Amino acid sequence: MRELVTGLVEPLVPRLSPGRARLRLGVNTAHYPDAAAELEAFARPLWGLAPLAAGGGSFGHWELWRAGLAAGTDPGHEEFWGPVTDVDQRLVETAAIGLALAIAPERVWDPLTGRERDRLAAWLTGALTVRPADNNWHFFPVLVGLGLDRAGVRFDPAPVRARLERLESFALGGGWYSDGPTAQRDYYVPFAMHYYGLVHAALAGDRDPGRAERLRERAGSFALDFQHWFTRDGDAVPFGRSLTYRFAQGAFWGALAFAGVEALPWGEVRGHLMRHLRRWRERPILDAAGLLTVGYGYAQPTLAEQYNAPGSPYWALKAFLPLALPAEHPFWTAAEEPARPLAGVRVQPHAGAALMRCEQGRQVVMLSAGQHNTWVRHGAAKYAKFAYSTHFGFSVPGGSHGLEQGAFDSTLALSDDGTHWRPCEVPRDFSVRDGLLHARWSPWPDVEVDTWLLPHPPWHLRVHRLRTGRRLLSAEGAFAVDRDPAARHAAAGPGHARVDSPAGLCVIEDLTGARTGELVHPLPGTNVMVPRTVIPTLRGEHGPGEHWPACAVLGLSGLAPSEPGPHESGWHEPGPHESPAGGLRGPRPPGIEVVSALLPDGHPFQVP
């Protein structure tokens, strides 16, 4: 792990500015100015370098980062970062500097001159009282306070206490937080809310014992849910915003160790993090110069949010926090253990999701019915699709004209002109009952859709009640399958569409026979896992009135088991038989009878 940190940071060194305060990695496309973007690129490597130093690891360029801290906080220097102001990206980056002062002061504070220390302390102290975004940003002054306290800098603790109190108000129960007053329950819960809370518990627990205990307890409870987001091989479900932070997805496991929270046996905690890191090392996420790219499974700028600059991906280095621990810590001395066998379905009401384990845990599919985000780019695709897979990922639109540009995998898209399509964007009236997820959404004022999702590993079922005052066309996509390896078999016709490929098997079966299958080839660069895909899709026509389209969807990775293990509940290894419409291997789809008893009165499905 030490070598991985230095291997990621070394390519940055030649790109430091002459004064060392800024890293210029490319053209800034974020909404904040260049000075903040170049501070971001400079500061984020400290998430890995500071733990490396705290644990005794070596890095040969600390003098460059010290020089950058001195220049960047000097108002008289041409590379001054500028003051930290309200809702400012600079505030975000103070957190990494605060952590570095707190756990590795001998590298970033002690060698500075008196004047350099004074300027750095003044710049950081200014971050304590500015207005943050009302979410995990409240933690940034908390981490700054930890650093200033360790450096012996006196400051008024009242603003920090106020931030901590506000953060506590975001606790939902069961170990879950909201990231502020929002609907999102994504990776900001583990890699921000819990991560920073555990750092506070570890470094300030003696001064704030009651809060530290609550933070640890919540993290321990959350771990029991969060383990379901990972496959047995370490892949995490791609879902939500900030996916370009990549292996920050697993940073929570290291933060548990840093704060001494044995939520699972240490060998399992270590296994979750190490497998996750190994899986990322297998993916093409670095450019030819060794720099982390913007994207997820590969360089994919279209995935980026408006707050992603070239240095943003280096938040991934938060995964290296355990490097601060001594070699005799049980996280390091415990033998790495495989993920424990888990239930085939885990419903998580706070997330509005059900996690399905398929193929003996080699794939995880998240069904989601309650989340949305209209602020970030491609928010509907990142939050409001019906299913997200560790193997197939999900797709973001490449344009607004036609199904090929819309890339509507794992959702139902509606159109009144055959050209412009509207998927679910803002689900409402969410509920979970008997494992059935429900949401209501309205793409037009005179159109209302109720969607029910039922996990039935390895399949999932979708039932929609469509009430429309206008004639509509519909397109409902299954998963997006990598189309670069030639398919063994691909077919589409009345009631079905499917692809059987070395990249996976994907089937969508219409349960009422009213729709026709089609294979849609989205624009390249739309899927988060692979550049070119094909989406098995059902097409339908619906006049004014009420309609009940329903389907069963299957996606199998085709991956061989990494090791033998028991079958998770609800999963049966596919046999050689054909599915009902013929032509493909795989398990038979469940029928509508498995959900008809759970649907509201008035549904048209009759069970023999």
Secondary structure, DSSP 8 states (H G I E B T S, - for coil): -HHHHHHHHGGGGGGB-TTSS-B--S---SSS-HHHHHHHHHHTTHHHHHHHHHTT---TTHHHHHHHHHHHT-TTSTT------TT-HHHHHHHHHHHHHHH-HHHHTTTS-HHHHHHHHHHHHGGGTS---SSGGGHHHHHHHHHHHHHT----SHHHHHHHHHHHTTEEETTEE-SSSSS--STHIIIIIIHHHHHHHHHHTTTSHHHHHHHHHHHHHHHHHHGGGB-TTS-B---SS-GGGGGGGGHHHHHHHHTT--SS-HHHHHHHHHHHHHHHHTS--B-TTS-B-SBSSSB-GGG--TT--TTGGGGGGGGGGGGGS-TTSHHHHS---------SEEEEGGGTEEEEEETTTTEEEEEE-S---SSSTTHHHHHSSSEEETTTB-B--S-SSHHHHH--TTSEEEESSSSS-B---S-EEEEEETTEEEEEEEEETTEEEEEEEEEETTEEEEEEEEEESS-EEEEEE---EE-SS--SEEEEEBTEEEEEETTEEEEEEESSS-SEEEEE---TT-BSS-S-EEEEEEEEEE-SEEE--EEEEEEE-----SS-----TT-----S-B-TTSS-BS-----THHHHTTS-TT------
